[in-house]
């Protein structure tokens, strides 16, 4: 097991892909938030809607898996 992951090109590439993944995830979440008929933040945080929180969590995991697979 070597230290290939410590090479500057590999390290910077990993950082770049992580940033791209976070940006894509954020954009996808904003799009989903805009197309839903209610304010997700208010429903989850203020009204304590646990069912909606679970749905949003599953959506976040799904988007994350898709972004990770696309980057990989």
mmCIF file as Biopython writes it, N, C-alpha, C and O atoms, coordinates in Angstrom:
data_model
#
loop_
_atom_site.group_PDB
_atom_site.id
_atom_site.type_symbol
_atom_site.label_atom_id
_atom_site.label_alt_id
_atom_site.label_comp_id
_atom_site.label_asym_id
_atom_site.label_entity_id
_atom_site.label_seq_id
_atom_site.pdbx_PDB_ins_code
_atom_site.Cartn_x
_atom_site.Cartn_y
_atom_site.Cartn_z
_atom_site.occupancy
_atom_site.B_iso_or_equiv
_atom_site.auth_seq_id
_atom_site.auth_asym_id
_atom_site.pdbx_PDB_model_num
ATOM 1   N N  . UNK A ? 1  ? 0.850   -1.173 0.000   1.0 0.0 1  A 1 
ATOM 2   C CA . UNK A ? 1  ? 0.000   0.000  0.000   1.0 0.0 1  A 1 
ATOM 3   C C  . UNK A ? 1  ? 0.890   1.227  0.000   1.0 0.0 1  A 1 
ATOM 4   O O  . UNK A ? 1  ? 1.621   1.482  0.957   1.0 0.0 1  A 1 
ATOM 5   N N  . UNK A ? 2  ? 0.820   1.974  -1.074  1.0 0.0 2  A 1 
ATOM 6   C CA . UNK A ? 2  ? 1.675   3.140  -1.205  1.0 0.0 2  A 1 
ATOM 7   C C  . UNK A ? 2  ? 0.962   4.416  -0.813  1.0 0.0 2  A 1 
ATOM 8   O O  . UNK A ? 2  ? -0.142  4.426  -0.268  1.0 0.0 2  A 1 
ATOM 9   N N  . UNK A ? 3  ? 1.644   5.459  -1.117  1.0 0.0 3  A 1 
ATOM 10  C CA . UNK A ? 3  ? 1.105   6.787  -0.807  1.0 0.0 3  A 1 
ATOM 11  C C  . UNK A ? 3  ? 0.713   7.524  -2.083  1.0 0.0 3  A 1 
ATOM 12  O O  . UNK A ? 3  ? 0.961   8.722  -2.225  1.0 0.0 3  A 1 
ATOM 13  N N  . UNK A ? 4  ? 0.087   6.780  -3.024  1.0 0.0 4  A 1 
ATOM 14  C CA . UNK A ? 4  ? -0.319  7.416  -4.278  1.0 0.0 4  A 1 
ATOM 15  C C  . UNK A ? 4  ? -1.350  8.510  -4.056  1.0 0.0 4  A 1 
ATOM 16  O O  . UNK A ? 4  ? -1.399  9.486  -4.804  1.0 0.0 4  A 1 
ATOM 17  N N  . UNK A ? 5  ? -2.163  8.350  -3.039  1.0 0.0 5  A 1 
ATOM 18  C CA . UNK A ? 5  ? -3.218  9.330  -2.787  1.0 0.0 5  A 1 
ATOM 19  C C  . UNK A ? 5  ? -2.663  10.636 -2.237  1.0 0.0 5  A 1 
ATOM 20  O O  . UNK A ? 5  ? -3.374  11.639 -2.184  1.0 0.0 5  A 1 
ATOM 21  N N  . UNK A ? 6  ? -1.380  10.632 -1.821  1.0 0.0 6  A 1 
ATOM 22  C CA . UNK A ? 6  ? -0.774  11.857 -1.312  1.0 0.0 6  A 1 
ATOM 23  C C  . UNK A ? 6  ? -0.116  12.699 -2.395  1.0 0.0 6  A 1 
ATOM 24  O O  . UNK A ? 6  ? 0.347   13.808 -2.127  1.0 0.0 6  A 1 
ATOM 25  N N  . UNK A ? 7  ? -0.073  12.182 -3.607  1.0 0.0 7  A 1 
ATOM 26  C CA . UNK A ? 7  ? 0.486   12.980 -4.699  1.0 0.0 7  A 1 
ATOM 27  C C  . UNK A ? 7  ? -0.366  14.236 -4.878  1.0 0.0 7  A 1 
ATOM 28  O O  . UNK A ? 7  ? -1.589  14.176 -4.749  1.0 0.0 7  A 1 
ATOM 29  N N  . UNK A ? 8  ? 0.266   15.365 -5.173  1.0 0.0 8  A 1 
ATOM 30  C CA . UNK A ? 8  ? -0.504  16.616 -5.302  1.0 0.0 8  A 1 
ATOM 31  C C  . UNK A ? 8  ? -1.615  16.540 -6.340  1.0 0.0 8  A 1 
ATOM 32  O O  . UNK A ? 8  ? -2.699  17.078 -6.115  1.0 0.0 8  A 1 
ATOM 33  N N  . UNK A ? 9  ? -1.372  15.885 -7.471  1.0 0.0 9  A 1 
ATOM 34  C CA . UNK A ? 9  ? -2.406  15.811 -8.511  1.0 0.0 9  A 1 
ATOM 35  C C  . UNK A ? 9  ? -3.606  15.004 -8.023  1.0 0.0 9  A 1 
ATOM 36  O O  . UNK A ? 9  ? -4.748  15.404 -8.248  1.0 0.0 9  A 1 
ATOM 37  N N  . UNK A ? 10 ? -3.365  13.884 -7.365  1.0 0.0 10 A 1 
ATOM 38  C CA . UNK A ? 10 ? -4.464  13.051 -6.865  1.0 0.0 10 A 1 
ATOM 39  C C  . UNK A ? 10 ? -5.213  13.767 -5.741  1.0 0.0 10 A 1 
ATOM 40  O O  . UNK A ? 10 ? -6.442  13.723 -5.684  1.0 0.0 10 A 1 
ATOM 41  N N  . UNK A ? 11 ? -4.479  14.419 -4.859  1.0 0.0 11 A 1 
ATOM 42  C CA . UNK A ? 11 ? -5.104  15.123 -3.736  1.0 0.0 11 A 1 
ATOM 43  C C  . UNK A ? 11 ? -5.961  16.287 -4.228  1.0 0.0 11 A 1 
ATOM 44  O O  . UNK A ? 11 ? -7.099  16.451 -3.788  1.0 0.0 11 A 1 
ATOM 45  N N  . UNK A ? 12 ? -5.421  17.087 -5.133  1.0 0.0 12 A 1 
ATOM 46  C CA . UNK A ? 12 ? -6.184  18.222 -5.666  1.0 0.0 12 A 1 
ATOM 47  C C  . UNK A ? 12 ? -7.375  17.759 -6.499  1.0 0.0 12 A 1 
ATOM 48  O O  . UNK A ? 12 ? -8.430  18.392 -6.492  1.0 0.0 12 A 1 
ATOM 49  N N  . UNK A ? 13 ? -7.198  16.647 -7.220  1.0 0.0 13 A 1 
ATOM 50  C CA . UNK A ? 13 ? -8.317  16.092 -7.978  1.0 0.0 13 A 1 
ATOM 51  C C  . UNK A ? 13 ? -9.446  15.654 -7.060  1.0 0.0 13 A 1 
ATOM 52  O O  . UNK A ? 13 ? -10.619 15.873 -7.358  1.0 0.0 13 A 1 
ATOM 53  N N  . UNK A ? 14 ? -9.086  15.032 -5.940  1.0 0.0 14 A 1 
ATOM 54  C CA . UNK A ? 14 ? -10.102 14.606 -4.975  1.0 0.0 14 A 1 
ATOM 55  C C  . UNK A ? 14 ? -10.838 15.800 -4.380  1.0 0.0 14 A 1 
ATOM 56  O O  . UNK A ? 14 ? -12.059 15.775 -4.227  1.0 0.0 14 A 1 
ATOM 57  N N  . UNK A ? 15 ? -10.089 16.841 -4.046  1.0 0.0 15 A 1 
ATOM 58  C CA . UNK A ? 15 ? -10.713 18.050 -3.499  1.0 0.0 15 A 1 
ATOM 59  C C  . UNK A ? 15 ? -11.644 18.682 -4.535  1.0 0.0 15 A 1 
ATOM 60  O O  . UNK A ? 15 ? -12.752 19.102 -4.204  1.0 0.0 15 A 1 
ATOM 61  N N  . UNK A ? 16 ? -11.193 18.746 -5.782  1.0 0.0 16 A 1 
ATOM 62  C CA . UNK A ? 16 ? -12.003 19.327 -6.849  1.0 0.0 16 A 1 
ATOM 63  C C  . UNK A ? 16 ? -13.294 18.540 -7.046  1.0 0.0 16 A 1 
ATOM 64  O O  . UNK A ? 16 ? -14.370 19.128 -7.154  1.0 0.0 16 A 1 
ATOM 65  N N  . UNK A ? 17 ? -13.192 17.202 -7.094  1.0 0.0 17 A 1 
ATOM 66  C CA . UNK A ? 17 ? -14.393 16.390 -7.262  1.0 0.0 17 A 1 
ATOM 67  C C  . UNK A ? 17 ? -15.330 16.506 -6.068  1.0 0.0 17 A 1 
ATOM 68  O O  . UNK A ? 17 ? -16.549 16.474 -6.238  1.0 0.0 17 A 1 
ATOM 69  N N  . UNK A ? 18 ? -14.787 16.640 -4.867  1.0 0.0 18 A 1 
ATOM 70  C CA . UNK A ? 18 ? -15.633 16.822 -3.684  1.0 0.0 18 A 1 
ATOM 71  C C  . UNK A ? 18 ? -16.400 18.137 -3.769  1.0 0.0 18 A 1 
ATOM 72  O O  . UNK A ? 18 ? -17.588 18.188 -3.452  1.0 0.0 18 A 1 
ATOM 73  N N  . UNK A ? 19 ? -15.730 19.185 -4.191  1.0 0.0 19 A 1 
ATOM 74  C CA . UNK A ? 19 ? -16.388 20.493 -4.326  1.0 0.0 19 A 1 
ATOM 75  C C  . UNK A ? 19 ? -17.466 20.444 -5.402  1.0 0.0 19 A 1 
ATOM 76  O O  . UNK A ? 19 ? -18.564 20.967 -5.212  1.0 0.0 19 A 1 
ATOM 77  N N  . UNK A ? 20 ? -17.151 19.817 -6.530  1.0 0.0 20 A 1 
ATOM 78  C CA . UNK A ? 20 ? -18.130 19.682 -7.609  1.0 0.0 20 A 1 
ATOM 79  C C  . UNK A ? 20 ? -19.340 18.879 -7.128  1.0 0.0 20 A 1 
ATOM 80  O O  . UNK A ? 20 ? -20.480 19.233 -7.429  1.0 0.0 20 A 1 
ATOM 81  N N  . UNK A ? 21 ? -19.094 17.803 -6.384  1.0 0.0 21 A 1 
ATOM 82  C CA . UNK A ? 21 ? -20.183 16.980 -5.866  1.0 0.0 21 A 1 
ATOM 83  C C  . UNK A ? 21 ? -21.087 17.746 -4.921  1.0 0.0 21 A 1 
ATOM 84  O O  . UNK A ? 21 ? -22.310 17.620 -4.985  1.0 0.0 21 A 1 
ATOM 85  N N  . UNK A ? 22 ? -20.487 18.546 -4.038  1.0 0.0 22 A 1 
ATOM 86  C CA . UNK A ? 22 ? -21.282 19.339 -3.094  1.0 0.0 22 A 1 
ATOM 87  C C  . UNK A ? 22 ? -22.108 20.385 -3.840  1.0 0.0 22 A 1 
ATOM 88  O O  . UNK A ? 22 ? -23.268 20.614 -3.495  1.0 0.0 22 A 1 
ATOM 89  N N  . UNK A ? 23 ? -21.532 21.015 -4.846  1.0 0.0 23 A 1 
ATOM 90  C CA . UNK A ? 23 ? -22.267 22.022 -5.622  1.0 0.0 23 A 1 
ATOM 91  C C  . UNK A ? 23 ? -23.437 21.384 -6.365  1.0 0.0 23 A 1 
ATOM 92  O O  . UNK A ? 23 ? -24.540 21.932 -6.367  1.0 0.0 23 A 1 
ATOM 93  N N  . UNK A ? 24 ? -23.208 20.235 -6.993  1.0 0.0 24 A 1 
ATOM 94  C CA . UNK A ? 24 ? -24.283 19.557 -7.713  1.0 0.0 24 A 1 
ATOM 95  C C  . UNK A ? 24 ? -25.382 19.122 -6.745  1.0 0.0 24 A 1 
ATOM 96  O O  . UNK A ? 24 ? -26.569 19.256 -7.042  1.0 0.0 24 A 1 
ATOM 97  N N  . UNK A ? 25 ? -24.975 18.597 -5.578  1.0 0.0 25 A 1 
ATOM 98  C CA . UNK A ? 25 ? -25.964 18.198 -4.576  1.0 0.0 25 A 1 
ATOM 99  C C  . UNK A ? 25 ? -26.785 19.394 -4.123  1.0 0.0 25 A 1 
ATOM 100 O O  . UNK A ? 25 ? -28.007 19.301 -4.014  1.0 0.0 25 A 1 
ATOM 101 N N  . UNK A ? 26 ? -26.129 20.514 -3.858  1.0 0.0 26 A 1 
ATOM 102 C CA . UNK A ? 26 ? -26.827 21.713 -3.403  1.0 0.0 26 A 1 
ATOM 103 C C  . UNK A ? 26 ? -27.811 22.203 -4.466  1.0 0.0 26 A 1 
ATOM 104 O O  . UNK A ? 26 ? -28.946 22.554 -4.144  1.0 0.0 26 A 1 
ATOM 105 N N  . UNK A ? 27 ? -27.379 22.227 -5.732  1.0 0.0 27 A 1 
ATOM 106 C CA . UNK A ? 27 ? -28.273 22.657 -6.808  1.0 0.0 27 A 1 
ATOM 107 C C  . UNK A ? 27 ? -29.483 21.733 -6.938  1.0 0.0 27 A 1 
ATOM 108 O O  . UNK A ? 27 ? -30.604 22.202 -7.132  1.0 0.0 27 A 1 
ATOM 109 N N  . UNK A ? 28 ? -29.261 20.420 -6.833  1.0 0.0 28 A 1 
ATOM 110 C CA . UNK A ? 28 ? -30.375 19.478 -6.920  1.0 0.0 28 A 1 
ATOM 111 C C  . UNK A ? 28 ? -31.348 19.678 -5.762  1.0 0.0 28 A 1 
ATOM 112 O O  . UNK A ? 28 ? -32.562 19.610 -5.955  1.0 0.0 28 A 1 
ATOM 113 N N  . UNK A ? 29 ? -30.829 19.923 -4.571  1.0 0.0 29 A 1 
ATOM 114 C CA . UNK A ? 29 ? -31.703 20.143 -3.426  1.0 0.0 29 A 1 
ATOM 115 C C  . UNK A ? 29 ? -32.508 21.434 -3.592  1.0 0.0 29 A 1 
ATOM 116 O O  . UNK A ? 29 ? -33.694 21.464 -3.262  1.0 0.0 29 A 1 
ATOM 117 N N  . UNK A ? 30 ? -31.888 22.488 -4.093  1.0 0.0 30 A 1 
ATOM 118 C CA . UNK A ? 30 ? -32.595 23.752 -4.318  1.0 0.0 30 A 1 
ATOM 119 C C  . UNK A ? 30 ? -33.703 23.562 -5.349  1.0 0.0 30 A 1 
ATOM 120 O O  . UNK A ? 30 ? -34.796 24.105 -5.191  1.0 0.0 30 A 1 
ATOM 121 N N  . UNK A ? 31 ? -33.429 22.802 -6.393  1.0 0.0 31 A 1 
ATOM 122 C CA . UNK A ? 31 ? -34.437 22.551 -7.423  1.0 0.0 31 A 1 
ATOM 123 C C  . UNK A ? 31 ? -35.625 21.785 -6.831  1.0 0.0 31 A 1 
ATOM 124 O O  . UNK A ? 31 ? -36.779 22.129 -7.082  1.0 0.0 31 A 1 
ATOM 125 N N  . UNK A ? 32 ? -35.334 20.754 -6.048  1.0 0.0 32 A 1 
ATOM 126 C CA . UNK A ? 32 ? -36.410 19.989 -5.418  1.0 0.0 32 A 1 
ATOM 127 C C  . UNK A ? 32 ? -37.192 20.873 -4.452  1.0 0.0 32 A 1 
ATOM 128 O O  . UNK A ? 32 ? -38.416 20.778 -4.374  1.0 0.0 32 A 1 
ATOM 129 N N  . UNK A ? 33 ? -36.491 21.728 -3.721  1.0 0.0 33 A 1 
ATOM 130 C CA . UNK A ? 33 ? -37.165 22.635 -2.783  1.0 0.0 33 A 1 
ATOM 131 C C  . UNK A ? 33 ? -38.083 23.597 -3.531  1.0 0.0 33 A 1 
ATOM 132 O O  . UNK A ? 33 ? -39.165 23.924 -3.043  1.0 0.0 33 A 1 
ATOM 133 N N  . UNK A ? 34 ? -37.663 24.051 -4.704  1.0 0.0 34 A 1 
ATOM 134 C CA . UNK A ? 34 ? -38.485 24.994 -5.471  1.0 0.0 34 A 1 
ATOM 135 C C  . UNK A ? 34 ? -39.707 24.332 -6.098  1.0 0.0 34 A 1 
ATOM 136 O O  . UNK A ? 34 ? -40.742 24.982 -6.251  1.0 0.0 34 A 1 
ATOM 137 N N  . UNK A ? 35 ? -39.611 23.047 -6.466  1.0 0.0 35 A 1 
ATOM 138 C CA . UNK A ? 35 ? -40.746 22.416 -7.145  1.0 0.0 35 A 1 
ATOM 139 C C  . UNK A ? 35 ? -41.759 21.822 -6.167  1.0 0.0 35 A 1 
ATOM 140 O O  . UNK A ? 35 ? -42.853 21.431 -6.577  1.0 0.0 35 A 1 
ATOM 141 N N  . UNK A ? 36 ? -41.414 21.750 -4.892  1.0 0.0 36 A 1 
ATOM 142 C CA . UNK A ? 36 ? -42.398 21.271 -3.917  1.0 0.0 36 A 1 
ATOM 143 C C  . UNK A ? 36 ? -43.382 22.402 -3.590  1.0 0.0 36 A 1 
ATOM 144 O O  . UNK A ? 36 ? -43.012 23.576 -3.614  1.0 0.0 36 A 1 
ATOM 145 N N  . UNK A ? 37 ? -44.621 22.049 -3.288  1.0 0.0 37 A 1 
ATOM 146 C CA . UNK A ? 37 ? -45.632 23.090 -3.082  1.0 0.0 37 A 1 
ATOM 147 C C  . UNK A ? 37 ? -45.559 23.793 -1.721  1.0 0.0 37 A 1 
ATOM 148 O O  . UNK A ? 37 ? -46.388 24.660 -1.444  1.0 0.0 37 A 1 
ATOM 149 N N  . UNK A ? 38 ? -44.601 23.445 -0.874  1.0 0.0 38 A 1 
ATOM 150 C CA . UNK A ? 38 ? -44.509 24.077 0.447   1.0 0.0 38 A 1 
ATOM 151 C C  . UNK A ? 38 ? -43.047 24.320 0.782   1.0 0.0 38 A 1 
ATOM 152 O O  . UNK A ? 38 ? -42.156 23.814 0.100   1.0 0.0 38 A 1 
ATOM 153 N N  . UNK A ? 39 ? -42.805 25.084 1.819   1.0 0.0 39 A 1 
ATOM 154 C CA . UNK A ? 39 ? -41.458 25.407 2.258   1.0 0.0 39 A 1 
ATOM 155 C C  . UNK A ? 39 ? -40.908 24.252 3.088   1.0 0.0 39 A 1 
ATOM 156 O O  . UNK A ? 39 ? -41.395 23.990 4.188   1.0 0.0 39 A 1 
ATOM 157 N N  . UNK A ? 40 ? -39.899 23.562 2.571   1.0 0.0 40 A 1 
ATOM 158 C CA . UNK A ? 40 ? -39.367 22.388 3.259   1.0 0.0 40 A 1 
ATOM 159 C C  . UNK A ? 40 ? -38.787 22.738 4.622   1.0 0.0 40 A 1 
ATOM 160 O O  . UNK A ? 40 ? -39.008 22.012 5.591   1.0 0.0 40 A 1 
ATOM 161 N N  . UNK A ? 41 ? -38.052 23.836 4.711   1.0 0.0 41 A 1 
ATOM 162 C CA . UNK A ? 41 ? -37.406 24.206 5.972   1.0 0.0 41 A 1 
ATOM 163 C C  . UNK A ? 41 ? -38.444 24.451 7.071   1.0 0.0 41 A 1 
ATOM 164 O O  . UNK A ? 41 ? -38.295 23.962 8.191   1.0 0.0 41 A 1 
ATOM 165 N N  . UNK A ? 42 ? -39.485 25.203 6.748   1.0 0.0 42 A 1 
ATOM 166 C CA . UNK A ? 42 ? -40.509 25.509 7.745   1.0 0.0 42 A 1 
ATOM 167 C C  . UNK A ? 42 ? -41.258 24.250 8.167   1.0 0.0 42 A 1 
ATOM 168 O O  . UNK A ? 42 ? -41.560 24.065 9.346   1.0 0.0 42 A 1 
ATOM 169 N N  . UNK A ? 43 ? -41.557 23.387 7.198   1.0 0.0 43 A 1 
ATOM 170 C CA . UNK A ? 43 ? -42.284 22.148 7.520   1.0 0.0 43 A 1 
ATOM 171 C C  . UNK A ? 43 ? -41.451 21.234 8.423   1.0 0.0 43 A 1 
ATOM 172 O O  . UNK A ? 43 ? -41.981 20.648 9.367   1.0 0.0 43 A 1 
ATOM 173 N N  . UNK A ? 44 ? -40.163 21.112 8.142   1.0 0.0 44 A 1 
ATOM 174 C CA . UNK A ? 44 ? -39.323 20.186 8.905   1.0 0.0 44 A 1 
ATOM 175 C C  . UNK A ? 44 ? -38.917 20.776 10.248  1.0 0.0 44 A 1 
ATOM 176 O O  . UNK A ? 44 ? -39.020 20.104 11.275  1.0 0.0 44 A 1 
ATOM 177 N N  . UNK A ? 45 ? -38.455 22.028 10.253  1.0 0.0 45 A 1 
ATOM 178 C CA . UNK A ? 45 ? -37.896 22.599 11.480  1.0 0.0 45 A 1 
ATOM 179 C C  . UNK A ? 45 ? -38.970 23.180 12.388  1.0 0.0 45 A 1 
ATOM 180 O O  . UNK A ? 45 ? -39.009 22.873 13.579  1.0 0.0 45 A 1 
ATOM 181 N N  . UNK A ? 46 ? -39.833 24.010 11.840  1.0 0.0 46 A 1 
ATOM 182 C CA . UNK A ? 46 ? -40.804 24.697 12.690  1.0 0.0 46 A 1 
ATOM 183 C C  . UNK A ? 46 ? -42.006 23.820 13.042  1.0 0.0 46 A 1 
ATOM 184 O O  . UNK A ? 46 ? -42.466 23.822 14.183  1.0 0.0 46 A 1 
ATOM 185 N N  . UNK A ? 47 ? -42.509 23.076 12.067  1.0 0.0 47 A 1 
ATOM 186 C CA . UNK A ? 47 ? -43.690 22.245 12.311  1.0 0.0 47 A 1 
ATOM 187 C C  . UNK A ? 47 ? -43.332 20.826 12.741  1.0 0.0 47 A 1 
ATOM 188 O O  . UNK A ? 47 ? -44.224 20.031 13.035  1.0 0.0 47 A 1 
ATOM 189 N N  . UNK A ? 48 ? -42.037 20.493 12.783  1.0 0.0 48 A 1 
ATOM 190 C CA . UNK A ? 48 ? -41.557 19.181 13.226  1.0 0.0 48 A 1 
ATOM 191 C C  . UNK A ? 48 ? -42.196 18.027 12.438  1.0 0.0 48 A 1 
ATOM 192 O O  . UNK A ? 48 ? -42.603 17.021 13.018  1.0 0.0 48 A 1 
ATOM 193 N N  . UNK A ? 49 ? -42.278 18.187 11.124  1.0 0.0 49 A 1 
ATOM 194 C CA . UNK A ? 49 ? -42.869 17.161 10.268  1.0 0.0 49 A 1 
ATOM 195 C C  . UNK A ? 49 ? -41.828 16.056 10.034  1.0 0.0 49 A 1 
ATOM 196 O O  . UNK A ? 49 ? -40.971 16.173 9.157   1.0 0.0 49 A 1 
ATOM 197 N N  . UNK A ? 50 ? -41.917 14.982 10.832  1.0 0.0 50 A 1 
ATOM 198 C CA . UNK A ? 50 ? -40.925 13.913 10.768  1.0 0.0 50 A 1 
ATOM 199 C C  . UNK A ? 50 ? -41.040 13.096 9.488   1.0 0.0 50 A 1 
ATOM 200 O O  . UNK A ? 50 ? -40.026 12.628 8.968   1.0 0.0 50 A 1 
ATOM 201 N N  . UNK A ? 51 ? -42.235 12.916 8.976   1.0 0.0 51 A 1 
ATOM 202 C CA . UNK A ? 51 ? -42.415 12.155 7.744   1.0 0.0 51 A 1 
ATOM 203 C C  . UNK A ? 51 ? -41.746 12.873 6.574   1.0 0.0 51 A 1 
ATOM 204 O O  . UNK A ? 51 ? -41.075 12.239 5.760   1.0 0.0 51 A 1 
ATOM 205 N N  . UNK A ? 52 ? -41.923 14.167 6.489   1.0 0.0 52 A 1 
ATOM 206 C CA . UNK A ? 52 ? -41.284 14.929 5.430   1.0 0.0 52 A 1 
ATOM 207 C C  . UNK A ? 52 ? -39.764 14.939 5.618   1.0 0.0 52 A 1 
ATOM 208 O O  . UNK A ? 52 ? -39.018 14.892 4.640   1.0 0.0 52 A 1 
ATOM 209 N N  . UNK A ? 53 ? -39.312 14.999 6.854   1.0 0.0 53 A 1 
ATOM 210 C CA . UNK A ? 53 ? -37.880 14.932 7.123   1.0 0.0 53 A 1 
ATOM 211 C C  . UNK A ? 53 ? -37.279 13.626 6.638   1.0 0.0 53 A 1 
ATOM 212 O O  . UNK A ? 53 ? -36.171 13.615 6.100   1.0 0.0 53 A 1 
ATOM 213 N N  . UNK A ? 54 ? -37.993 12.527 6.820   1.0 0.0 54 A 1 
ATOM 214 C CA . UNK A ? 54 ? -37.519 11.232 6.353   1.0 0.0 54 A 1 
ATOM 215 C C  . UNK A ? 54 ? -37.483 11.173 4.829   1.0 0.0 54 A 1 
ATOM 216 O O  . UNK A ? 54 ? -36.550 10.616 4.250   1.0 0.0 54 A 1 
ATOM 217 N N  . UNK A ? 55 ? -38.484 11.740 4.184   1.0 0.0 55 A 1 
ATOM 218 C CA . UNK A ? 55 ? -38.513 11.771 2.719   1.0 0.0 55 A 1 
ATOM 219 C C  . UNK A ? 55 ? -37.365 12.625 2.177   1.0 0.0 55 A 1 
ATOM 220 O O  . UNK A ? 55 ? -36.708 12.242 1.209   1.0 0.0 55 A 1 
ATOM 221 N N  . UNK A ? 56 ? -37.125 13.766 2.792   1.0 0.0 56 A 1 
ATOM 222 C CA . UNK A ? 56 ? -36.031 14.637 2.353   1.0 0.0 56 A 1 
ATOM 223 C C  . UNK A ? 56 ? -34.681 13.962 2.591   1.0 0.0 56 A 1 
ATOM 224 O O  . UNK A ? 56 ? -33.774 14.087 1.768   1.0 0.0 56 A 1 
ATOM 225 N N  . UNK A ? 57 ? -34.544 13.251 3.705   1.0 0.0 57 A 1 
ATOM 226 C CA . UNK A ? 57 ? -33.302 12.529 3.973   1.0 0.0 57 A 1 
ATOM 227 C C  . UNK A ? 57 ? -33.061 11.447 2.930   1.0 0.0 57 A 1 
ATOM 228 O O  . UNK A ? 57 ? -31.934 11.278 2.464   1.0 0.0 57 A 1 
ATOM 229 N N  . UNK A ? 58 ? -34.095 10.722 2.562   1.0 0.0 58 A 1 
ATOM 230 C CA . UNK A ? 58 ? -33.958 9.699  1.523   1.0 0.0 58 A 1 
ATOM 231 C C  . UNK A ? 58 ? -33.611 10.336 0.183   1.0 0.0 58 A 1 
ATOM 232 O O  . UNK A ? 58 ? -32.804 9.795  -0.573  1.0 0.0 58 A 1 
ATOM 233 N N  . UNK A ? 59 ? -34.221 11.485 -0.113  1.0 0.0 59 A 1 
ATOM 234 C CA . UNK A ? 59 ? -33.901 12.188 -1.351  1.0 0.0 59 A 1 
ATOM 235 C C  . UNK A ? 59 ? -32.445 12.631 -1.357  1.0 0.0 59 A 1 
ATOM 236 O O  . UNK A ? 59 ? -31.765 12.525 -2.378  1.0 0.0 59 A 1 
ATOM 237 N N  . UNK A ? 60 ? -31.962 13.130 -0.213  1.0 0.0 60 A 1 
ATOM 238 C CA . UNK A ? 60 ? -30.562 13.557 -0.116  1.0 0.0 60 A 1 
ATOM 239 C C  . UNK A ? 60 ? -29.613 12.388 -0.329  1.0 0.0 60 A 1 
ATOM 240 O O  . UNK A ? 60 ? -28.605 12.527 -1.023  1.0 0.0 60 A 1 
ATOM 241 N N  . UNK A ? 61 ? -29.919 11.251 0.255   1.0 0.0 61 A 1 
ATOM 242 C CA . UNK A ? 61 ? -29.084 10.067 0.039   1.0 0.0 61 A 1 
ATOM 243 C C  . UNK A ? 61 ? -29.100 9.637  -1.422  1.0 0.0 61 A 1 
ATOM 244 O O  . UNK A ? 61 ? -28.061 9.278  -1.977  1.0 0.0 61 A 1 
ATOM 245 N N  . UNK A ? 62 ? -30.262 9.670  -2.038  1.0 0.0 62 A 1 
ATOM 246 C CA . UNK A ? 62 ? -30.361 9.302  -3.451  1.0 0.0 62 A 1 
ATOM 247 C C  . UNK A ? 62 ? -29.556 10.222 -4.342  1.0 0.0 62 A 1 
ATOM 248 O O  . UNK A ? 62 ? -28.832 9.753  -5.221  1.0 0.0 62 A 1 
ATOM 249 N N  . UNK A ? 63 ? -29.669 11.514 -4.133  1.0 0.0 63 A 1 
ATOM 250 C CA . UNK A ? 63 ? -28.903 12.477 -4.923  1.0 0.0 63 A 1 
ATOM 251 C C  . UNK A ? 63 ? -27.408 12.278 -4.685  1.0 0.0 63 A 1 
ATOM 252 O O  . UNK A ? 63 ? -26.614 12.352 -5.622  1.0 0.0 63 A 1 
ATOM 253 N N  . UNK A ? 64 ? -27.027 12.028 -3.441  1.0 0.0 64 A 1 
ATOM 254 C CA . UNK A ? 64 ? -25.618 11.822 -3.120  1.0 0.0 64 A 1 
ATOM 255 C C  . UNK A ? 64 ? -25.057 10.587 -3.820  1.0 0.0 64 A 1 
ATOM 256 O O  . UNK A ? 64 ? -23.935 10.618 -4.324  1.0 0.0 64 A 1 
ATOM 257 N N  . UNK A ? 65 ? -25.821 9.514  -3.854  1.0 0.0 65 A 1 
ATOM 258 C CA . UNK A ? 65 ? -25.376 8.293  -4.528  1.0 0.0 65 A 1 
ATOM 259 C C  . UNK A ? 65 ? -25.237 8.521  -6.024  1.0 0.0 65 A 1 
ATOM 260 O O  . UNK A ? 65 ? -24.283 8.046  -6.640  1.0 0.0 65 A 1 
ATOM 261 N N  . UNK A ? 66 ? -26.179 9.244  -6.609  1.0 0.0 66 A 1 
ATOM 262 C CA . UNK A ? 66 ? -26.110 9.536  -8.048  1.0 0.0 66 A 1 
ATOM 263 C C  . UNK A ? 66 ? -24.891 10.402 -8.365  1.0 0.0 66 A 1 
ATOM 264 O O  . UNK A ? 66 ? -24.174 10.129 -9.328  1.0 0.0 66 A 1 
ATOM 265 N N  . UNK A ? 67 ? -24.652 11.430 -7.574  1.0 0.0 67 A 1 
ATOM 266 C CA . UNK A ? 67 ? -23.506 12.303 -7.798  1.0 0.0 67 A 1 
ATOM 267 C C  . UNK A ? 67 ? -22.201 11.527 -7.620  1.0 0.0 67 A 1 
ATOM 268 O O  . UNK A ? 67 ? -21.270 11.693 -8.409  1.0 0.0 67 A 1 
ATOM 269 N N  . UNK A ? 68 ? -22.126 10.686 -6.596  1.0 0.0 68 A 1 
ATOM 270 C CA . UNK A ? 68 ? -20.910 9.902  -6.365  1.0 0.0 68 A 1 
ATOM 271 C C  . UNK A ? 68 ? -20.655 8.932  -7.511  1.0 0.0 68 A 1 
ATOM 272 O O  . UNK A ? 68 ? -19.513 8.759  -7.936  1.0 0.0 68 A 1 
ATOM 273 N N  . UNK A ? 69 ? -21.706 8.304  -8.010  1.0 0.0 69 A 1 
ATOM 274 C CA . UNK A ? 69 ? -21.541 7.383  -9.125  1.0 0.0 69 A 1 
ATOM 275 C C  . UNK A ? 69 ? -21.128 8.116  -10.405 1.0 0.0 69 A 1 
ATOM 276 O O  . UNK A ? 69 ? -20.337 7.598  -11.194 1.0 0.0 69 A 1 
ATOM 277 N N  . UNK A ? 70 ? -21.661 9.310  -10.604 1.0 0.0 70 A 1 
ATOM 278 C CA . UNK A ? 70 ? -21.294 10.081 -11.794 1.0 0.0 70 A 1 
ATOM 279 C C  . UNK A ? 70 ? -19.844 10.546 -11.724 1.0 0.0 70 A 1 
ATOM 280 O O  . UNK A ? 70 ? -19.156 10.577 -12.745 1.0 0.0 70 A 1 
ATOM 281 N N  . UNK A ? 71 ? -19.376 10.906 -10.540 1.0 0.0 71 A 1 
ATOM 282 C CA . UNK A ? 71 ? -18.000 11.365 -10.395 1.0 0.0 71 A 1 
ATOM 283 C C  . UNK A ? 71 ? -17.024 10.206 -10.459 1.0 0.0 71 A 1 
ATOM 284 O O  . UNK A ? 71 ? -15.918 10.346 -10.980 1.0 0.0 71 A 1 
ATOM 285 N N  . UNK A ? 72 ? -17.431 9.065  -9.930  1.0 0.0 72 A 1 
ATOM 286 C CA . UNK A ? 72 ? -16.551 7.893  -9.892  1.0 0.0 72 A 1 
ATOM 287 C C  . UNK A ? 72 ? -16.273 7.411  -11.292 1.0 0.0 72 A 1 
ATOM 288 O O  . UNK A ? 72 ? -15.550 6.432  -11.475 1.0 0.0 72 A 1 
#
